[in-house]
Amino acid sequence: MSAPESSSPSAAPCVQLPKPRVITVLVVDDDPTIGPWVRAALESVGYAVLHTVDPLEALRIGRDRPGEIDLLLVDVVMPLMDGRKLAHRMRAQCPRVKILLMSGYGLSALEEAGWSFITKPFSMEQLAQQVAVTLREKT
């Protein structure tokens, strides 16, 4: 009886496993300190992050990258366009995008939309946790 053939690591065929898709977050905040901080915080936990201060640019990004944006993290109060209006428009062009609103003004007027919300100021840990929760929600 012969011994079973053993395959050496060099003889095994090289199999390319698909690279896991990175989750992409689009951050829209007109505050010059908050947006970059949020970007750095989310990148530090492994998200791909796009950032703009301009809601119209955010819509262009969504249009130019169909299916790539997993989460829109948007400030509610901005001078060019209210964050809720941007969220509605983004959802119209990207139906599967998750929405996470952020504001220092509280939640009362936002509850009817059914979107996730985080109150400013927040810690890096609170942000990472709320992003993860929002990504798990059904659209």
Secondary structure in CASP SS format (residue, H / E / C, confidence):
PFRMAT SS
TARGET T0000
AUTHOR 0000-0000-0000
METHOD secondary structure of the structure
MODEL  1
M C 1.00
S C 1.00
A C 1.00
P C 1.00
E C 1.00
S C 1.00
S C 1.00
S C 1.00
P C 1.00
S C 1.00
A C 1.00
A C 1.00
P C 1.00
C C 1.00
V C 1.00
Q C 1.00
L C 1.00
P C 1.00
K C 1.00
P C 1.00
R C 1.00
V C 1.00
I C 1.00
T E 1.00
V E 1.00
L E 1.00
V E 1.00
V E 1.00
D C 1.00
D C 1.00
D C 1.00
P C 1.00
T C 1.00
I H 1.00
G H 1.00
P H 1.00
W H 1.00
V H 1.00
R H 1.00
A H 1.00
A H 1.00
L H 1.00
E H 1.00
S H 1.00
V C 1.00
G C 1.00
Y C 1.00
A E 1.00
V E 1.00
L E 1.00
H E 1.00
T E 1.00
V C 1.00
D C 1.00
P H 1.00
L H 1.00
E H 1.00
A H 1.00
L H 1.00
R H 1.00
I H 1.00
G H 1.00
R H 1.00
D H 1.00
R C 1.00
P C 1.00
G C 1.00
E C 1.00
I C 1.00
D C 1.00
L E 1.00
L E 1.00
L E 1.00
V E 1.00
D E 1.00
V C 1.00
V C 1.00
M C 1.00
P C 1.00
L C 1.00
M C 1.00
D C 1.00
G H 1.00
R H 1.00
K H 1.00
L H 1.00
A H 1.00
H H 1.00
R H 1.00
M H 1.00
R H 1.00
A H 1.00
Q H 1.00
C C 1.00
P C 1.00
R C 1.00
V C 1.00
K E 1.00
I E 1.00
L E 1.00
L E 1.00
M E 1.00
S E 1.00
G C 1.00
Y C 1.00
G C 1.00
L C 1.00
S H 1.00
A H 1.00
L H 1.00
E H 1.00
E H 1.00
A H 1.00
G C 1.00
W C 1.00
S E 1.00
F E 1.00
I E 1.00
T E 1.00
K C 1.00
P C 1.00
F C 1.00
S C 1.00
M H 1.00
E H 1.00
Q H 1.00
L H 1.00
A H 1.00
Q H 1.00
Q H 1.00
V H 1.00
A H 1.00
V H 1.00
T H 1.00
L H 1.00
R H 1.00
E C 1.00
K C 1.00
T C 1.00
END
